[in-house]
């Protein structure tokens, strides 16, 4: 079996509520420059000419941000080191079950010792479930809003992570966010994690311009450019991330934007043998693999064969993450966030810092 490994190059600030300093675009890259058509034509491996990349074997710079957000998944609390440069900890695990009820609420006491801001996050997985629970006026929606507000009380903020909302539920989702915002105390941060976009789409549930006024921060999940069932490729190529950041800065603005980065990698095989076959498909395999011996298990025929499998792996290390951080900072991005704590190489943490205020 062959395996190919591909490497892609790639708490000091606290405020209450949605307040943040107004920071101007003072980097070398103007996120408003150029047309959308020009930006869209950039190749996946595009690096802005203003960004000088050090060779991989040289010391990497330390890139400083106003805020560094990191997700922590329940059951992985041991990965939390309070000495790391993290301003905001997002405690991941609560979700909406099949009946529209909030379940899996993590125990706040597990992270109470973290000195920075702590955020409660809730997810809803499934298009039909999202449509069901977001219906305006429904008992399930009213109960969910109530439970979210109660569950977030010990925290500094509430984050919504509903990634599978069908188009028809868009207006209901937006009114759902407005109700939550109205129910939160003034000193609570209201944030959301939403999919990456390189341009404004028509009838987009996650339209940045619609959602931005409702939020204190928006974490743009600039990862999974390539996913488990796509063709192999970077989790977040530099050119794609550049386009996402350009669009996000232009529509959301630097005061509310958090650019999300991945700590994880993915692998792809050139064949996926697990599937169902009709008889002619089985016959073709037998012919192609020169199968001459058939076994029977209680009368049921079966056979085995070996084949070569090429595996392609894309992942992130301190160099690719540092490259992306430098690009974002020069574009005017003030805040970054990472999915998720415990997946990263320890060599990453020396290349990021928190700006002193």
PALORO-719607 format. One record per residue (C-alpha): residue in one letter; y, z, x. Coordinates in steps of 0.25 Angstrom, whole numbers, plus 5000, padded with zeros to 4 digits. Last residue first. Layout:
<rs>
@vexmar:A; py:Y; pz:Z; px:X
...
</rs>
This chain:
<rs>
@vexmar:X; py:5190; pz:5101; px:4986
@vexmar:X; py:5179; pz:5099; px:4996
@vexmar:X; py:5171; pz:5086; px:4994
@vexmar:X; py:5156; pz:5088; px:4993
@vexmar:X; py:5147; pz:5082; px:5003
@vexmar:X; py:5136; pz:5072; px:5005
@vexmar:X; py:5129; pz:5066; px:5017
@vexmar:X; py:5122; pz:5080; px:5021
@vexmar:X; py:5115; pz:5080; px:5008
@vexmar:X; py:5107; pz:5067; px:5010
@vexmar:X; py:5098; pz:5072; px:5021
@vexmar:X; py:5090; pz:5080; px:5011
@vexmar:X; py:5084; pz:5068; px:5005
@vexmar:X; py:5086; pz:5068; px:4990
@vexmar:X; py:5077; pz:5070; px:4979
@vexmar:X; py:5079; pz:5085; px:4978
@vexmar:X; py:5092; pz:5084; px:4970
@vexmar:X; py:5093; pz:5072; px:4961
@vexmar:X; py:5099; pz:5062; px:4957
@vexmar:X; py:5113; pz:5064; px:4964
@vexmar:X; py:5127; pz:5064; px:4960
@vexmar:X; py:5140; pz:5059; px:4966
@vexmar:X; py:5155; pz:5063; px:4964
@vexmar:X; py:5168; pz:5057; px:4969
@vexmar:X; py:5165; pz:5042; px:4969
@vexmar:X; py:5177; pz:5035; px:4975
@vexmar:X; py:5171; pz:5022; px:4981
@vexmar:X; py:5171; pz:5028; px:4995
@vexmar:X; py:5163; pz:5040; px:4989
@vexmar:X; py:5153; pz:5031; px:4982
@vexmar:X; py:5150; pz:5023; px:4994
@vexmar:X; py:5148; pz:5035; px:5003
@vexmar:X; py:5139; pz:5041; px:4993
@vexmar:X; py:5130; pz:5028; px:4993
@vexmar:X; py:5129; pz:5028; px:5008
@vexmar:X; py:5126; pz:5042; px:5008
@vexmar:X; py:5115; pz:5041; px:4998
@vexmar:X; py:5109; pz:5029; px:5006
@vexmar:X; py:5109; pz:5036; px:5019
@vexmar:X; py:5104; pz:5050; px:5014
@vexmar:X; py:5092; pz:5044; px:5007
@vexmar:X; py:5089; pz:5036; px:4994
@vexmar:X; py:5077; pz:5029; px:4990
@vexmar:X; py:5071; pz:5015; px:4987
@vexmar:X; py:5056; pz:5013; px:4989
@vexmar:X; py:5048; pz:5000; px:4988
@vexmar:X; py:5033; pz:5001; px:4986
@vexmar:X; py:5024; pz:4989; px:4989
@vexmar:X; py:5010; pz:4991; px:4983
@vexmar:X; py:4998; pz:4983; px:4988
@vexmar:X; py:4986; pz:4982; px:4979
@vexmar:X; py:4973; pz:4990; px:4977
@vexmar:X; py:4963; pz:4987; px:4966
@vexmar:X; py:4956; pz:4995; px:4955
@vexmar:X; py:4947; pz:4991; px:4943
@vexmar:X; py:4944; pz:4995; px:4929
@vexmar:X; py:4935; pz:4992; px:4918
@vexmar:X; py:4932; pz:5002; px:4906
@vexmar:X; py:4917; pz:5005; px:4904
@vexmar:X; py:4918; pz:5020; px:4907
@vexmar:X; py:4926; pz:5017; px:4919
@vexmar:X; py:4922; pz:5003; px:4924
@vexmar:X; py:4925; pz:4997; px:4937
@vexmar:X; py:4928; pz:4982; px:4940
@vexmar:X; py:4925; pz:4976; px:4954
@vexmar:X; py:4930; pz:4962; px:4957
@vexmar:X; py:4945; pz:4964; px:4957
@vexmar:X; py:4951; pz:4953; px:4965
@vexmar:X; py:4965; pz:4959; px:4964
@vexmar:X; py:4972; pz:4946; px:4958
@vexmar:X; py:4959; pz:4943; px:4949
@vexmar:X; py:4958; pz:4958; px:4944
@vexmar:X; py:4973; pz:4959; px:4942
@vexmar:X; py:4973; pz:4946; px:4934
@vexmar:X; py:4961; pz:4951; px:4925
@vexmar:X; py:4969; pz:4964; px:4922
@vexmar:X; py:4981; pz:4955; px:4918
@vexmar:X; py:4971; pz:4947; px:4909
@vexmar:X; py:4966; pz:4960; px:4902
@vexmar:X; py:4980; pz:4965; px:4898
@vexmar:X; py:4986; pz:4975; px:4908
@vexmar:X; py:4994; pz:4988; px:4907
@vexmar:X; py:5002; pz:4993; px:4919
@vexmar:X; py:5002; pz:5001; px:4932
@vexmar:X; py:5001; pz:4991; px:4943
@vexmar:X; py:5016; pz:4992; px:4947
@vexmar:X; py:5018; pz:4983; px:4959
@vexmar:X; py:5029; pz:4981; px:4969
@vexmar:X; py:5031; pz:4997; px:4969
@vexmar:X; py:5044; pz:5003; px:4968
@vexmar:X; py:5049; pz:5017; px:4973
@vexmar:X; py:5062; pz:5025; px:4970
@vexmar:X; py:5071; pz:5034; px:4977
@vexmar:X; py:5079; pz:5047; px:4974
@vexmar:X; py:5092; pz:5054; px:4978
@vexmar:X; py:5100; pz:5045; px:4968
@vexmar:X; py:5115; pz:5044; px:4967
@vexmar:X; py:5124; pz:5047; px:4955
@vexmar:X; py:5139; pz:5044; px:4956
@vexmar:X; py:5147; pz:5055; px:4949
@vexmar:X; py:5159; pz:5049; px:4942
@vexmar:X; py:5169; pz:5058; px:4934
@vexmar:X; py:5181; pz:5058; px:4943
@vexmar:X; py:5178; pz:5045; px:4950
@vexmar:X; py:5180; pz:5036; px:4938
@vexmar:X; py:5170; pz:5033; px:4926
@vexmar:X; py:5173; pz:5018; px:4925
@vexmar:X; py:5178; pz:5013; px:4939
@vexmar:X; py:5170; pz:5024; px:4946
@vexmar:X; py:5157; pz:5021; px:4939
@vexmar:X; py:5159; pz:5006; px:4941
@vexmar:X; py:5161; pz:5006; px:4956
@vexmar:X; py:5150; pz:5017; px:4957
@vexmar:X; py:5140; pz:5008; px:4950
@vexmar:X; py:5144; pz:4996; px:4958
@vexmar:X; py:5142; pz:5004; px:4971
@vexmar:X; py:5129; pz:5010; px:4967
@vexmar:X; py:5124; pz:4996; px:4964
@vexmar:X; py:5128; pz:4991; px:4978
@vexmar:X; py:5122; pz:5004; px:4985
@vexmar:X; py:5109; pz:5003; px:4978
@vexmar:X; py:5105; pz:5014; px:4969
@vexmar:X; py:5090; pz:5017; px:4967
@vexmar:X; py:5088; pz:5005; px:4977
@vexmar:X; py:5078; pz:4994; px:4973
@vexmar:X; py:5064; pz:4991; px:4968
@vexmar:X; py:5064; pz:4983; px:4955
@vexmar:X; py:5065; pz:4991; px:4943
@vexmar:X; py:5055; pz:5000; px:4936
@vexmar:X; py:5058; pz:5013; px:4944
@vexmar:X; py:5073; pz:5011; px:4945
@vexmar:X; py:5083; pz:5003; px:4953
@vexmar:X; py:5097; pz:5006; px:4951
@vexmar:X; py:5091; pz:5019; px:4948
@vexmar:X; py:5104; pz:5026; px:4954
@vexmar:X; py:5119; pz:5027; px:4951
@vexmar:X; py:5117; pz:5037; px:4940
@vexmar:X; py:5132; pz:5039; px:4937
@vexmar:X; py:5136; pz:5053; px:4935
@vexmar:X; py:5147; pz:5054; px:4925
@vexmar:X; py:5156; pz:5067; px:4926
@vexmar:X; py:5165; pz:5074; px:4917
@vexmar:X; py:5161; pz:5066; px:4905
@vexmar:X; py:5166; pz:5061; px:4892
@vexmar:X; py:5176; pz:5051; px:4897
@vexmar:X; py:5166; pz:5044; px:4906
@vexmar:X; py:5156; pz:5041; px:4895
@vexmar:X; py:5163; pz:5029; px:4889
@vexmar:X; py:5168; pz:5023; px:4902
@vexmar:X; py:5154; pz:5025; px:4908
@vexmar:X; py:5146; pz:5017; px:4898
@vexmar:X; py:5133; pz:5024; px:4897
@vexmar:X; py:5129; pz:5019; px:4884
@vexmar:X; py:5133; pz:5005; px:4888
@vexmar:X; py:5137; pz:4996; px:4877
@vexmar:X; py:5142; pz:4986; px:4887
@vexmar:X; py:5141; pz:4989; px:4901
@vexmar:X; py:5151; pz:4993; px:4911
@vexmar:X; py:5148; pz:4990; px:4926
@vexmar:X; py:5139; pz:4995; px:4937
@vexmar:X; py:5133; pz:5006; px:4929
@vexmar:X; py:5124; pz:5018; px:4933
@vexmar:X; py:5118; pz:5026; px:4922
@vexmar:X; py:5123; pz:5040; px:4917
@vexmar:X; py:5124; pz:5054; px:4921
@vexmar:X; py:5133; pz:5062; px:4912
@vexmar:X; py:5143; pz:5074; px:4914
@vexmar:X; py:5150; pz:5085; px:4906
@vexmar:X; py:5156; pz:5096; px:4915
@vexmar:X; py:5158; pz:5109; px:4908
@vexmar:X; py:5171; pz:5117; px:4909
@vexmar:X; py:5176; pz:5111; px:4895
@vexmar:X; py:5164; pz:5116; px:4888
@vexmar:X; py:5154; pz:5106; px:4883
@vexmar:X; py:5154; pz:5102; px:4868
@vexmar:X; py:5164; pz:5091; px:4869
@vexmar:X; py:5157; pz:5084; px:4880
@vexmar:X; py:5143; pz:5085; px:4873
@vexmar:X; py:5149; pz:5079; px:4861
@vexmar:X; py:5155; pz:5068; px:4869
@vexmar:X; py:5142; pz:5065; px:4876
@vexmar:X; py:5135; pz:5064; px:4863
@vexmar:X; py:5146; pz:5055; px:4858
@vexmar:X; py:5143; pz:5045; px:4870
@vexmar:X; py:5128; pz:5046; px:4867
@vexmar:X; py:5130; pz:5043; px:4853
@vexmar:X; py:5138; pz:5031; px:4856
@vexmar:X; py:5128; pz:5026; px:4866
@vexmar:X; py:5115; pz:5028; px:4857
@vexmar:X; py:5114; pz:5014; px:4854
@vexmar:X; py:5113; pz:5010; px:4868
@vexmar:X; py:5101; pz:5018; px:4871
@vexmar:X; py:5103; pz:5031; px:4880
@vexmar:X; py:5093; pz:5033; px:4891
@vexmar:X; py:5100; pz:5040; px:4902
@vexmar:X; py:5105; pz:5053; px:4895
@vexmar:X; py:5110; pz:5062; px:4907
@vexmar:X; py:5120; pz:5071; px:4901
@vexmar:X; py:5126; pz:5081; px:4911
@vexmar:X; py:5132; pz:5095; px:4907
@vexmar:X; py:5141; pz:5103; px:4916
@vexmar:X; py:5144; pz:5117; px:4923
@vexmar:X; py:5131; pz:5122; px:4918
@vexmar:X; py:5127; pz:5135; px:4910
@vexmar:X; py:5131; pz:5129; px:4897
@vexmar:X; py:5124; pz:5116; px:4899
@vexmar:X; py:5112; pz:5119; px:4890
@vexmar:X; py:5120; pz:5123; px:4878
@vexmar:X; py:5128; pz:5110; px:4878
@vexmar:X; py:5116; pz:5102; px:4880
@vexmar:X; py:5109; pz:5110; px:4869
@vexmar:X; py:5120; pz:5108; px:4859
@vexmar:X; py:5121; pz:5093; px:4862
@vexmar:X; py:5106; pz:5091; px:4860
@vexmar:X; py:5106; pz:5099; px:4847
@vexmar:X; py:5117; pz:5090; px:4842
@vexmar:X; py:5110; pz:5077; px:4847
@vexmar:X; py:5097; pz:5082; px:4841
@vexmar:X; py:5103; pz:5085; px:4827
@vexmar:X; py:5109; pz:5071; px:4826
@vexmar:X; py:5124; pz:5069; px:4823
@vexmar:X; py:5125; pz:5057; px:4834
@vexmar:X; py:5111; pz:5052; px:4839
@vexmar:X; py:5110; pz:5056; px:4853
@vexmar:X; py:5096; pz:5062; px:4853
@vexmar:X; py:5089; pz:5050; px:4847
@vexmar:X; py:5096; pz:5039; px:4855
@vexmar:X; py:5093; pz:5047; px:4868
@vexmar:X; py:5079; pz:5049; px:4864
@vexmar:X; py:5077; pz:5035; px:4861
@vexmar:X; py:5083; pz:5031; px:4874
@vexmar:X; py:5075; pz:5041; px:4882
@vexmar:X; py:5078; pz:5052; px:4892
@vexmar:X; py:5089; pz:5062; px:4889
@vexmar:X; py:5094; pz:5070; px:4900
@vexmar:X; py:5102; pz:5083; px:4901
@vexmar:X; py:5110; pz:5088; px:4913
@vexmar:X; py:5116; pz:5102; px:4915
@vexmar:X; py:5126; pz:5103; px:4927
@vexmar:X; py:5129; pz:5113; px:4937
@vexmar:X; py:5141; pz:5114; px:4945
@vexmar:X; py:5140; pz:5119; px:4959
@vexmar:X; py:5135; pz:5133; px:4965
@vexmar:X; py:5120; pz:5130; px:4962
@vexmar:X; py:5115; pz:5144; px:4959
@vexmar:X; py:5113; pz:5142; px:4944
@vexmar:X; py:5103; pz:5130; px:4947
@vexmar:X; py:5090; pz:5136; px:4942
@vexmar:X; py:5098; pz:5146; px:4932
@vexmar:X; py:5102; pz:5134; px:4924
@vexmar:X; py:5088; pz:5132; px:4919
@vexmar:X; py:5085; pz:5117; px:4916
@vexmar:X; py:5085; pz:5112; px:4901
@vexmar:X; py:5072; pz:5105; px:4899
@vexmar:X; py:5075; pz:5101; px:4885
@vexmar:X; py:5087; pz:5097; px:4876
@vexmar:X; py:5081; pz:5092; px:4863
@vexmar:X; py:5082; pz:5078; px:4857
@vexmar:X; py:5068; pz:5078; px:4852
@vexmar:X; py:5062; pz:5070; px:4863
@vexmar:X; py:5068; pz:5079; px:4874
@vexmar:X; py:5082; pz:5079; px:4879
@vexmar:X; py:5083; pz:5083; px:4894
@vexmar:X; py:5086; pz:5094; px:4903
@vexmar:X; py:5082; pz:5092; px:4917
@vexmar:X; py:5093; pz:5090; px:4927
@vexmar:X; py:5103; pz:5100; px:4933
@vexmar:X; py:5115; pz:5093; px:4938
@vexmar:X; py:5121; pz:5100; px:4950
@vexmar:X; py:5135; pz:5098; px:4954
@vexmar:X; py:5143; pz:5100; px:4967
@vexmar:X; py:5132; pz:5097; px:4977
@vexmar:X; py:5133; pz:5097; px:4992
@vexmar:X; py:5120; pz:5105; px:4995
@vexmar:X; py:5120; pz:5120; px:4998
@vexmar:X; py:5115; pz:5123; px:4984
@vexmar:X; py:5102; pz:5117; px:4987
@vexmar:X; py:5095; pz:5112; px:4974
@vexmar:X; py:5081; pz:5106; px:4977
@vexmar:X; py:5074; pz:5118; px:4972
@vexmar:X; py:5079; pz:5116; px:4958
@vexmar:X; py:5070; pz:5104; px:4957
@vexmar:X; py:5063; pz:5109; px:4944
@vexmar:X; py:5075; pz:5105; px:4936
@vexmar:X; py:5082; pz:5092; px:4942
@vexmar:X; py:5094; pz:5094; px:4950
@vexmar:X; py:5105; pz:5083; px:4950
@vexmar:X; py:5116; pz:5082; px:4960
@vexmar:X; py:5131; pz:5081; px:4959
@vexmar:X; py:5140; pz:5080; px:4971
@vexmar:X; py:5155; pz:5081; px:4967
@vexmar:X; py:5167; pz:5078; px:4975
@vexmar:X; py:5160; pz:5070; px:4985
@vexmar:X; py:5159; pz:5069; px:5000
@vexmar:X; py:5151; pz:5059; px:5008
@vexmar:X; py:5145; pz:5064; px:5022
@vexmar:X; py:5143; pz:5053; px:5031
@vexmar:X; py:5129; pz:5048; px:5036
@vexmar:X; py:5125; pz:5050; px:5051
@vexmar:X; py:5119; pz:5037; px:5056
@vexmar:X; py:5105; pz:5032; px:5055
@vexmar:X; py:5107; pz:5024; px:5042
@vexmar:X; py:5119; pz:5016; px:5048
@vexmar:X; py:5132; pz:5020; px:5042
@vexmar:X; py:5137; pz:5012; px:5030
@vexmar:X; py:5151; pz:5008; px:5029
@vexmar:X; py:5156; pz:5008; px:5015
@vexmar:X; py:5169; pz:5000; px:5014
@vexmar:X; py:5160; pz:4987; px:5013
@vexmar:X; py:5154; pz:4992; px:5000
@vexmar:X; py:5139; pz:4992; px:5001
@vexmar:X; py:5131; pz:4982; px:4993
@vexmar:X; py:5116; pz:4984; px:4993
@vexmar:X; py:5114; pz:4981; px:4978
@vexmar:X; py:5123; pz:4968; px:4979
@vexmar:X; py:5137; pz:4968; px:4973
@vexmar:X; py:5139; pz:4958; px:4962
@vexmar:X; py:5141; pz:4969; px:4951
@vexmar:X; py:5154; pz:4974; px:4959
@vexmar:X; py:5160; pz:4960; px:4959
@vexmar:X; py:5157; pz:4958; px:4944
@vexmar:X; py:5163; pz:4972; px:4942
@vexmar:X; py:5176; pz:4967; px:4948
@vexmar:X; py:5182; pz:4973; px:4961
@vexmar:X; py:5189; pz:4986; px:4964
@vexmar:X; py:5188; pz:4998; px:4955
@vexmar:X; py:5178; pz:5006; px:4964
@vexmar:X; py:5188; pz:5004; px:4975
@vexmar:X; py:5180; pz:5007; px:4988
@vexmar:X; py:5186; pz:5014; px:5000
@vexmar:X; py:5188; pz:5027; px:4993
@vexmar:X; py:5200; pz:5033; px:4987
@vexmar:X; py:5197; pz:5032; px:4972
@vexmar:X; py:5205; pz:5043; px:4967
@vexmar:X; py:5200; pz:5057; px:4963
@vexmar:X; py:5204; pz:5065; px:4952
@vexmar:X; py:5199; pz:5079; px:4953
@vexmar:X; py:5188; pz:5083; px:4943
@vexmar:X; py:5188; pz:5091; px:4930
@vexmar:X; py:5177; pz:5088; px:4920
@vexmar:X; py:5173; pz:5103; px:4917
@vexmar:X; py:5176; pz:5112; px:4929
@vexmar:X; py:5177; pz:5109; px:4943
@vexmar:X; py:5169; pz:5112; px:4956
@vexmar:X; py:5170; pz:5105; px:4969
@vexmar:X; py:5164; pz:5112; px:4981
@vexmar:X; py:5152; pz:5114; px:4979
@vexmar:X; py:5110; pz:5015; px:5005
@vexmar:X; py:5102; pz:5012; px:5012
@vexmar:X; py:5090; pz:5009; px:5004
@vexmar:X; py:5077; pz:5013; px:5011
@vexmar:X; py:5065; pz:5004; px:5007
@vexmar:X; py:5051; pz:5010; px:5008
@vexmar:X; py:5040; pz:4999; px:5007
@vexmar:X; py:5026; pz:5004; px:5004
@vexmar:X; py:5013; pz:4996; px:5006
@vexmar:X; py:5000; pz:5000; px:5000
</rs>
